[in-house]
Amino acid sequence: MMRNLIKIFSAMGIVKYSTSPQNVGSGSSGDRSSATVRPEPGAAFADYDAWLDVYPSALSSFDQMMSVAKGKRIVVFLDYDGTLSQIVDDPELAFMSEAMRSTLREVARNFPTAIISGRSRQKVHEFVQLNNVYYAGSHGMDIMAPPKKQKPCDSKYQTRTVDKNGNEVTIFQPAQEFLPEMLEILNELKDQTRDIEGVSVEDNKFCVSVHFRVAREEDYDLVDQKVKLVISKHPKFHTSRGRKVLEVRPSILCNKGHALEYLLETLGFADSSDVLPMYIGDDRTDEDAFKVIEERGQGFPIVVSSKPKESIASYSLRDPSEVLQFLSRLMKTEPVEWLAPSNSYIINHYRFRFNPCHGRATSVHENRG
């Protein structure tokens, strides 16, 4: 009970607390750089119950979390694969259930909601089929967001358009210049892996995913070698690892954490102390978003996992079925009435404030392997 209360206070920004495997990190805004204590890398847990002592269930902690959120504006961010849908052998068949879709629709009616995925934005939209949520694909390199005041620094990466509801939105794509080379890499990876049984190469527009979930375990190293061979010819790109997937993307300063920050800004919540961002995700790449919430000093980073693993998250859910239960309870929570400053723009049923851009994404031109 005491551990859960400390995590709750941490989410509020009242206290900075770290448990053995991770830093909860929700310190007060005036003390975000204070020293934290983290466990030794690879720290083991006796079992899942022991892991839950450190990453308490967001279901059992729900009432306490909502008590903290009272009077604050919740903004919901979610990963897709492994969070809203089950992890499946064929990535093209990662459909979400109708129950999840219906629940997510209701959540989005009460709270600003966005899905941040490594998949292409269009593909995630096809899976989700909802027009009252925002989408960030390719790990934040392709974002659909509210209209945003443009500055010369990044206007070349932003396009104004109209969504299916007839509302004006901004499409933010900071990696456009890499698309021709991205296509080359896609074709090279297909050629290099075509003879490895169980490997598929997925085009996610601004990144390429090499799936080996159904490949033979003895071929895992071969897949890794083939991907490294291709990337060695393209120094402006790097690879990252997910759950039985290698992802190739441009080496620019853009990840799910940056996507969360961009969406908070365009929603008008970047500098608000009355906002509690909530991010639910299962993948290693979601840790970047957890870190942003940690550094903000308040919010709810929730990791989805049925096995003990290290994370920056403060809470946990076991699998998509528990995510559904959590969202079902959240949709019944009364949203906070929030009025934007006078320079607001009304989209659907929300008010969004224009904010200046952070600046263009900077290429670091390094191969991170």
C-alpha positions in Angstrom: 0.0 0.0 0.0 2.8 2.5 0.9 4.6 1.7 -2.3 1.5 2.5 -4.3 0.8 5.7 -2.5 4.3 6.9 -3.2 3.9 6.2 -6.8 0.6 8.1 -6.8 2.3 11.1 -5.1 5.1 10.8 -7.7 2.6 11.0 -10.5 1.3 14.2 -9.0 4.8 15.7 -8.9 4.8 15.8 -5.1 7.7 13.4 -4.5 10.4 11.9 -6.6 10.6 8.2 -5.9 12.5 5.3 -7.5 11.9 1.6 -6.9 14.5 -1.1 -7.3 14.2 -1.8 -11.1 13.3 1.7 -12.4 13.0 5.3 -11.6 9.4 6.4 -11.3 10.9 9.8 -12.0 7.8 12.0 -11.6 9.6 14.6 -9.5 8.4 18.1 -9.0 8.9 20.6 -11.8 11.5 22.4 -9.8 13.6 19.3 -9.1 13.5 17.1 -12.2 17.3 16.8 -12.2 17.5 15.4 -8.7 19.5 12.2 -8.3 17.7 9.0 -8.8 18.5 5.4 -7.8 18.2 2.6 -10.4 18.8 -1.1 -10.0 21.7 -3.0 -11.6 20.9 -3.7 -15.2 19.3 -7.1 -15.6 18.0 -7.2 -12.1 15.9 -10.4 -11.7 12.5 -10.9 -10.1 11.5 -14.1 -8.4 8.2 -14.1 -10.2 5.5 -11.9 -11.7 4.0 -11.2 -8.3 7.3 -9.8 -7.1 7.5 -7.7 -10.3 4.0 -6.3 -9.5 5.3 -5.1 -6.2 7.5 -2.7 -8.2 5.1 -2.1 -11.2 1.7 -2.3 -9.5 -1.3 -3.1 -11.7 -3.0 0.0 -13.1 -6.3 -1.9 -12.5 -5.8 -2.3 -8.8 -4.4 1.2 -8.6 -7.1 2.8 -10.8 -9.1 4.5 -8.0 -5.9 6.0 -6.5 -4.8 7.2 -10.0 -8.1 8.8 -10.7 -8.0 10.5 -7.3 -4.7 12.1 -8.3 -6.2 13.0 -11.7 -9.1 14.8 -10.2 -9.2 18.4 -11.4 -6.6 17.7 -14.0 -6.8 17.0 -17.7 -6.0 13.5 -18.8 -4.4 13.0 -22.2 -4.3 9.4 -23.4 -1.5 7.9 -25.5 -1.4 4.3 -26.6 0.8 2.0 -28.6 -1.0 -0.3 -31.0 0.6 -3.8 -31.4 0.6 -5.7 -28.1 -1.4 -2.9 -26.4 -4.7 -2.4 -28.4 -4.2 -5.7 -30.3 -2.6 -9.0 -29.5 0.9 -9.8 -30.9 0.3 -12.2 -33.8 2.5 -14.2 -36.1 1.4 -12.3 -39.2 1.6 -8.5 -38.6 -1.0 -8.0 -41.3 -3.5 -9.8 -39.1 -3.1 -7.7 -36.0 -6.7 -6.7 -35.8 -8.2 -5.1 -32.7 -11.4 -6.4 -31.3 -14.7 -4.6 -31.7 -14.9 -4.3 -27.9 -11.6 -2.5 -27.9 -12.6 -0.2 -30.8 -15.9 0.7 -29.1 -14.2 1.4 -25.8 -11.5 3.4 -27.4 -14.1 5.5 -29.2 -15.8 6.3 -25.9 -12.5 7.2 -24.2 -11.6 9.6 -27.1 -15.0 11.3 -26.6 -14.0 12.2 -23.0 -10.2 12.7 -23.3 -7.8 13.8 -26.1 -6.5 10.4 -27.4 -3.6 9.5 -29.7 -2.0 6.3 -31.0 1.7 6.3 -31.4 3.1 3.3 -33.3 6.0 2.1 -35.3 3.6 1.1 -38.1 2.8 3.5 -40.8 0.1 6.0 -39.8 -2.2 4.9 -42.6 -1.9 1.2 -41.6 -2.7 1.9 -38.0 -5.7 4.0 -39.0 -6.9 1.1 -41.1 -6.7 -1.2 -38.1 -8.3 1.2 -35.6 -11.0 2.7 -37.9 -11.7 5.7 -35.6 -11.7 9.3 -36.7 -11.8 10.9 -33.2 -8.3 9.9 -32.3 -4.9 11.3 -33.5 -2.3 9.0 -35.1 1.5 9.1 -35.1 3.1 6.5 -37.3 6.7 5.4 -38.0 7.8 6.2 -34.4 6.7 9.8 -34.7 8.0 10.5 -38.2 4.4 10.8 -39.5 1.9 12.6 -37.3 -1.6 13.7 -37.8 -2.3 16.5 -35.2 -4.4 19.6 -34.7 -3.5 22.7 -36.8 -0.3 24.3 -35.7 1.2 27.7 -36.2 4.1 27.2 -38.5 7.6 28.7 -38.3 10.1 28.7 -41.2 12.2 26.2 -39.2 9.9 23.3 -39.8 7.2 24.5 -42.2 8.6 22.3 -44.9 7.8 19.3 -42.8 4.1 20.3 -42.1 1.1 20.1 -44.4 -2.4 21.4 -43.7 -5.1 19.1 -44.8 -8.7 18.1 -43.9 -9.6 14.8 -42.1 -12.6 12.6 -42.8 -14.7 14.7 -40.4 -14.0 17.8 -42.4 -11.7 19.3 -39.7 -8.4 20.9 -40.5 -5.4 19.0 -39.3 -1.6 19.1 -39.7 0.5 16.3 -41.1 4.0 16.5 -39.7 6.7 14.4 -41.5 10.2 15.4 -40.5 11.9 12.6 -42.5 10.5 13.3 -45.9 14.0 13.7 -47.5 14.9 10.1 -46.5 12.0 8.5 -48.4 13.9 7.7 -51.7 16.7 6.0 -49.8 14.1 4.3 -47.5 12.6 2.7 -50.6 16.1 1.4 -51.6 16.6 -0.1 -48.2 13.1 -1.7 -48.3 14.0 -3.5 -51.6 17.5 -4.5 -50.4 16.1 -6.0 -47.2 13.5 -8.0 -49.2 16.3 -9.3 -51.4 18.6 -10.2 -48.5 15.9 -12.0 -46.5 13.8 -13.6 -49.2 15.4 -17.0 -48.6 15.0 -17.1 -44.8 11.9 -18.9 -44.0 9.5 -17.1 -41.7 10.9 -13.6 -42.3 8.7 -10.8 -43.6 9.6 -7.2 -44.5 7.0 -4.5 -43.8 6.9 -1.1 -45.4 6.0 1.4 -42.8 6.8 4.4 -45.0 9.4 6.2 -42.8 10.8 2.9 -41.4 11.1 -0.7 -42.5 10.3 -3.5 -40.1 11.9 -6.9 -40.5 9.7 -9.5 -38.7 11.2 -12.8 -37.6 8.6 -14.0 -35.1 7.9 -17.2 -37.0 11.4 -17.8 -38.3 13.5 -20.6 -36.9 15.5 -19.6 -33.8 18.7 -20.8 -35.4 18.1 -18.2 -38.1 17.9 -15.2 -35.8 21.6 -14.4 -36.0 21.4 -14.7 -39.8 18.5 -12.1 -39.9 20.6 -9.8 -37.8 23.6 -10.2 -40.1 21.5 -9.5 -43.2 20.0 -6.3 -41.7 23.4 -5.1 -40.6 24.8 -5.7 -44.1 22.2 -3.5 -45.6 22.5 -0.8 -43.1 26.3 -0.7 -43.4 25.6 0.8 -46.9 23.3 3.5 -45.5 25.1 5.5 -42.8 22.2 7.9 -42.3 20.0 5.0 -41.0 20.1 2.8 -37.9 18.3 -0.2 -36.5 16.3 -0.6 -33.3 14.9 -3.8 -31.8 11.3 -4.6 -30.8 9.5 -7.9 -30.0 10.9 -10.3 -32.7 11.3 -7.4 -35.1 14.2 -5.2 -36.4 13.3 -1.8 -37.5 15.3 0.4 -39.8 14.8 4.1 -39.7 16.5 7.4 -40.4 18.9 8.6 -37.8 17.1 11.8 -36.9 16.1 12.9 -33.4 12.6 11.4 -33.6 11.0 8.7 -31.5 7.8 8.0 -29.6 8.8 10.3 -26.9 9.2 13.2 -29.3 5.8 12.3 -30.8 4.2 12.5 -27.4 5.8 15.9 -26.9 4.7 17.2 -30.3 1.1 16.1 -29.7 1.0 17.6 -26.3 2.2 20.9 -27.8 -0.3 20.9 -30.7 -3.1 20.0 -28.3 -2.1 23.1 -26.2 -0.9 21.1 -23.2 2.9 21.4 -23.4 3.3 23.9 -20.6 0.3 23.1 -18.5 0.8 21.8 -15.0 -2.8 20.7 -14.9 -2.3 17.9 -17.5 -1.6 14.3 -16.8 -0.4 12.4 -19.8 -1.0 8.7 -19.7 0.9 6.4 -22.0 0.2 2.7 -22.3 2.7 0.5 -24.3 4.4 -2.9 -24.4 7.5 -2.4 -26.5 11.0 -1.3 -25.9 10.4 1.7 -28.2 7.7 2.9 -25.8 10.3 3.5 -23.1 11.1 6.8 -24.9 7.6 8.0 -24.2 7.7 6.8 -20.6 10.9 8.8 -20.2 9.2 12.0 -21.4 6.5 11.5 -18.8 9.1 10.8 -16.2 10.9 14.1 -17.1 7.7 16.1 -17.1 7.4 15.2 -13.4 3.8 14.0 -13.5 1.7 11.5 -15.5 1.1 7.8 -15.7 3.5 5.6 -17.8 2.0 2.1 -17.9 3.9 -0.9 -19.4 2.0 -3.9 -20.8 3.8 -7.1 -20.1 2.9 -10.7 -18.9 6.5 -11.3 -18.0 8.8 -9.4 -15.6 11.0 -6.9 -17.4 12.8 -3.6 -16.7 11.0 -0.4 -17.6 10.8 3.2 -16.7 7.1 2.8 -16.3 5.3 3.3 -13.0 2.4 0.9 -13.5 1.6 -2.2 -15.5 -1.1 -4.1 -17.3 -0.7 -7.8 -18.2 -2.0 -7.9 -21.7 -4.5 -6.2 -24.2 -7.4 -7.8 -22.3 -6.3 -5.8 -19.2 -5.8 -2.7 -21.3 -9.4 -3.1 -22.4 -10.6 -3.4 -18.7 -8.6 -0.3 -17.8 -9.9 1.8 -20.7 -13.4 0.6 -19.9 -13.1 2.0 -16.5 -11.4 5.2 -17.8 -14.3 5.9 -20.2 -16.7 6.1 -17.3 -14.5 8.7 -15.6 -15.9 12.2 -15.8 -13.6 14.4 -17.9 -12.4 17.8 -16.6 -13.9 20.9 -18.2 -10.9 22.7 -19.8 -10.9 26.1 -21.4 -8.1 27.0 -23.7 -6.5 30.5 -23.9 -8.2 33.0 -26.2 -6.0 31.9 -29.2 -7.7 28.6 -29.4 -9.0 26.6 -32.3 -12.0 24.3 -31.9 -11.7 20.9 -33.4 -14.5 18.3 -32.8 -15.3 18.8 -29.1 -11.9 19.9 -27.8 -10.2 23.3 -27.7 -6.6 23.4 -28.8 -4.1 26.2 -28.4 -1.6 27.2 -31.1 2.0 26.9 -29.9 5.2 27.7 -31.8 7.2 24.7 -33.1 10.1 23.1 -31.3 12.2 23.4 -34.5 13.1 21.0 -37.2 14.3 17.5 -36.5 18.1 17.4 -36.6 19.8 14.6 -38.3 22.5 13.0 -36.2 23.8 10.8 -39.2 25.0 8.0 -37.1 24.6 4.2 -37.4 23.5 3.0 -34.0 23.4 -0.6 -35.0 
